[in-house]
Each structure stands twice: as structure tokens, then as C-alpha cells.
């Protein structure tokens, strides 16, 4: 039997998690079986249990990874303050982001299924969402982030819900108009109950 170094095992596990995250966003949690998830990673079904105790464990891990990646690769890379939030909103409501489900936001792709998932998956999502919300709140109210936490949560809900609806519509023109209106609505929310810009 071949013994692989720990680094190889860690890289293989991460490959399974990353490919599973993309597949789950594209086909849904219920629409993605272990054999498909392992095939995406270029591995056999038998290999699965060397890395995860169950599909539920992989789903929770993949959701956590997708939320972390969204924060690190998109949210944390934008400008500070409100300007960064506007960048996030405009990226989020772009037709390219909407049309790239497997590379896009895990919120819009999986939220309805996460609500019906196991407690560990819901907790993984909640932990990731709180990181996003706290980042948004710190940008909305740098001197008192807790005061903006509910507004930040509302923003996250508006983003995900609008994107889900735009993806569901068969009328492309209407779907695009919805994204444009979503930008206006989100920017209005950013400025709601906000004193004149002093920061």
C-alpha cells in the first residue's frame, strides 16, 4: 500500500472540498451524490471515506469553504468603507456573476437548501454569513459596527434574494432590469438612516 505524505492528503481533501462546492452550487445539495462529487475531484468513490465520515460532513465543510472564499477573494479585496460596499453590490448584481452559478455566490445558489440541511451545515453557513455581515457593518458604521448589523443582514438578504429571482426568470431583459433595480435598491439601503457622509 502506498503511503502519501500529509501534504498530499491535505491537498486532496481541499480539492474534494473545492470541487464539491462548485458542484453543489450548480446542481444543489440533493442533486449531488458522492459518486459525482468524487468524479469531479478525479477520485474513486472508495476514496471518499478516507476524507469524510458522510456526505453531510462534506456538505458542511464545502459550505464553510465557499463562504470563506467569497469573503477572502471578493469582499476583503474591495476598497474600504461604503465605496467597497458599492463595489460588492455592483459585482454581485452583474449579469456575469448571475450567470456563473458554480463560480458565484453560495448564498444565492444554496440558501433554500441550507435552510433544510443538517445543523452542522446551517452552522457553517451562519458562521460564514456572520463574517460577511460584520464586514458590511464595519464598512457602514466604522465607529459603531454593531449599530449597522441588522442593516448589513438586510443587505445580504437583498443581494441573495434578488439574484435568485433574476436567475429564475426566463425573460432575460426583465432579469437584467431586476439586477439594475437591485443596484439602486441596495445603494439606497446603504444610505438609509445614514447621516451625511463624514467618514
Secondary structure by P-SEA (a helix, b strand, c coil): cccccaaaaaaaaaaaaaaaaaaaaacccccccaaaaaaaacccccccccccccaaaaaaaaaaaaaaaaaaaccccccccaaaaaaaaaaaacccccccccccccccccaaaaaaccaaaaaaaaaaaaaaaaaaaaaacccccccaaaaaaaaaaaaaaaaaaaaacccaaaaaaaaaaaaaaaaaaaacccccccc
